[in-house]
Amino acid sequence: MELYQIVEIANWLFLIFGIVICLGYTLAAIFSFLEIRDYKRRIRFQTETPLLQSSDLPSVSILAPAFNEETNVTENVRSLLNLNYPNFEIVIINDGSKDRTLEKLIKKYDLEPDKFYYHQFVSTKEVRGVYRSKNKSFKNLKVIDKKNGGKADSLNAGINCADHEIICCIDVDCVLQQDALLKLIKPFLDSEEKVIASGGIIRVANNCIIEDGRLVDIKLPDTFLARAQIIEYFRAFLMGRMAWSHLDGLLLISGAFGMFDKETVIEAGGYDASTVGEDMELLVRMRRMMREQKQKYRVGFVPDPLCWTEVPQSWKILHRQRNRWTRGTAETLYIHRRMLFNPKYKVLGMLSVPYWLFFEWMAPIIEFLGIFYVLFLLLFSGIDPVVYLIFFITVYSFAVLFSITALFFEEYSFQQYKKPKYILKLLATIIVEPLFFHPFVMFAAVKGNIDLLRGKKKWGTMQRTGLTRQEQSS
Amino acid sequence: MNDYIKTVSNGELILHVNLFFSVFFSLVSLLLVGTILYMRYRKLRENRKIQKRREILSDFMMRYLFENPNDEQAIEAHQPQNNLQLRTAVQVIMEFVDNFKGESLELLRKLFYAWRLQKYVQHKLQSKLWYDVAQSIYISSELKLEEMREHVVKHTNSTRKEIRQQAIFYLINMAQENPISFLHQVDKPLSVFEQIYIKDCMDTQYTGVIPEFGEYLEHPLESVQIFALKMIAEYNQFESIGEILPFLESEREELRIAAIESLSKLEYPELSERIEQKLPSEKASVRSHILRNLKRKYSLGDFQNLVGLIPETDYKNRVLHFNLANSLRKESKKLYI
């Protein structure tokens, strides 16, 4: 085959991929809009008060792994203790912290070793002990101390110790809205089919004001990096997951905040500690299992802003996080490769898994190859810069349009950023984001794939600068 | 090679298509930016208007309720003129209704009719849009608008869940007696969510005599039967125990579970005996409930022996074993870990 023929084929492949991706995003935007509009209309007449008084409301075990969290762990637990829900327990899993996480918890909450029958429904690293408070005010707090085994292993230990049938897995440093559990439990109550999991939208907490573990003022972060991630989260949650929820094709419930039916989780084998994308892998496995058992089920999704988390403020940490996310996605897709284009799994097999493969995992690789391809053409073929520029402008304008659509959805739905100047700042971020933030994330994803091929399994540390907390009232 | 590349890349059509889409995407982006800014501006403006209107109406209604309820001119002067004013008026009246009772409540209803707000509600009720219908029933329910009953009843089996739920709550709110008689006509299953809200409406809105739930045990829908079983226990209707007992032998495991839970709450003395003998042959999910109810009777050791009779593969009972052993741990001297 002649070189020009290869070039021609490559041109068409890149073009087709680009068009398919644009169409996919456009469809996602349409489905998301329908879902958000429907949700907004649905919640007009609903209040959670009757749920608070009901004895029919399922009890919930909140599982929060903690590794080297001595700085904020006691405050975070206090925030969890303040949640509005009639019956819940908090299970903090100290994952072999090297700092004073456990000591601080013991001291602050007056903990003592508890007699506890520990059964490994899901296998985990050794559990050294379980602690409960002597103080009755904290009777719903349980702390597990175990050998270090990672987040998935910690969550499995939490599952083994959880008293209740519904578990809510969270990141210990997340700030939950007071009514977060009441809202997230709703899909479990209002469905004719068995609900195996329910997820919510994650919001960026950087720069927001937290008081006594409660979010009291929503502010826009000062740094471009955090603002770019706000836009990215709008796209991922308000467009991506809303659309998948509409199609019943959700493959991921964020590890930062998700509710699960414990029985189904245990039956599916719990979290897979050997992958770094344990949250996605678990949901895919649960859904696959339900489908293979031919059981009717549903995965709920609640678009209210219920969980706020701190996003990376430094490029280095962001790189580490995205690297890990890519490895997690690739591992999950590999583990469940049999689902790909398998009609047995319906929407999951025919749409969700192919989407994740081609548009989530493969897109950064193709984009990266595309850059090399353009460089190759510039160097060896004397490509007309005007032609290149026109193609670039098309892609750039679509990227900006997509982000603006996500911002429009936010404005249409929950409008969390009240000050008009925030909207202007976000618009400015949208214009710059495809030029700086997106290429960086793409490179991190490519590096993630390389690391995966080299056998890297580590999570990497996620250093946090800490949320803006007002002085605590005693 | 340059020539070939140029031939491919400089194809007129592809460039024109790209240029077209660049302009198109940019224009749509600008349009969306304009829409976002307009939405923000409109919302701020609307909120200000609503706030102002609310203040005016609240002041007027306080005067109306406590100073001069017969000032026809003032009532006419505050007559809502447009959609926003209608919406605000309904909201403010509903807030007042929440906080006042007796004579004041009657005055508020009089004001509602004087402002002809029932036409607004009726108009929404006849809409083809499900959310307008649901909202209209919601308002009718909060304001106890009896004249809407005929229209609302039709919606108890609506295909749209939200309409169905509002219709159910309306009928309970409006009932003077037998608030759940509509269940006889219901042909869609009741979700747990609906069951919770029905119970809440009965506790907080309905003031009449609590109905006999036993009559719903023969309902063709399993969810209604389960609801009835729960409510019998919730309202201590001991006289229905005889009607519950056959459900222990029901073919449906959910009904057997509901019957066990109900009889347990009612502290039916022969329950342990009746369910213990069924333990080896029961399905896993029912066994869990049997064991949970038997735990009161046994020490930890005896209980473990009982669980030991159940196959290891029975996952649910392993979970239960674990949970119960923990709940009974204080009785044990053994430190498990």
Interface residues (C-beta under 8 A of the other chain):
Chain A: L3 Y4 V7 E8 N11 L15 R41 R42 R44 F45 T49 P50 L51 Q53 S54 S55 D56 L57 P113 K115 F116 Y117 Y118 H119 F121 V127 R128 G129 V130 D163 K186 F188 L189 D190 S191 E192 K262 E263 I266 E267 L377 F380 S381 G382 I383 D384 V387 I390 F391 I393 T394 S397 F398 V400 L401 I404 T405 L407 F408 E411 Y412 Q415 P420 I423 L427
Chain B: M1 N2 Y4 I5 K6 V8 S9 N10 I14 L15 N18 L19 F21 S22 F25 S26 V28 S29 L32 V33 T35 I36 L37 M39 R40 K43 L44 W130 Y131 A134 Q135 Y138 K161 E162 Q165 Q166 P189 S191 V192 F193 E194 Q195 I196 Y197 K199 D200 D203 T204 K230 E234 Y315 K316 R318 V319 H321 F322 N323 A325 N326 R329 K330 S332 K334 L335 Y336 I337
